[in-house]
């Protein structure tokens, strides 16, 4: 979707309001760290894409030279 700037701005505003005491985090509930979660998912995706590429190359090798 590409709304990274929106999330970053929200994180900055949330942290600013929280650290200034205008938002009480213990009263408002838990706000999950979406950015961290997205980064973890991005790393998993990179690993999976690497696996797919490796398997594709292996399959292409056996298709060309089945022996």
N, C-alpha and C positions, 0 to 999 in steps of 0.2 A: 504494500500500500504506500510505503514511503513517507510516513508522517513522523520521521525521526525528530525533526525540529520541534514539532508540537509536543512530543513526549519529553524532550530535553527541557523545553521551556516550563512545562508543568513540574518537572523534577526540581528545577531551580526555584520556582515560585513556592513549591511545597516546602522545600528545605528552608528558604528564607522566612516564610511565615512560621514554620515550626520552631526554628532556632530563636526567633524573636518573641516566642510565647503567644503569638496570636492564634495559633492552632495548637490545641492540646492533643498530642498524638495518643495519649492513653485514653482520652475521651472519644476520639473520632474513630477508633478502631485501627486495625492493621492495614497498611497500604503496601501491597506486594511490590517488590522491586522489579518492575516489568523490564527495565533496561537490562538488568543482570540476567534475567531469565531469557531474554531475546539473544543476548550474547552467548549464553550456554547453548541455546538451540542452534545458533549460527555455527558454533564450533562443531556440534554434532553433525550438522548438515555438511560441513566441509569434509569431515571424516567419511561420511557416507558417500559423498560425491567421489572422493578419492577411491573408495572401495569399488564403486560402480565403474569408474574409469579402468581400474586394474582388471576387473572381471571382463569388461568389454575387450580390452587388449588381449586377454587370454583367450576369449572366445574367438576373436578374429584370427589369432594365431592357429588355433585348431581347425578353423574352417578352411584356412589357406593351405595348411599342411597337416591333414588328419593322421597320417602315418598309420 
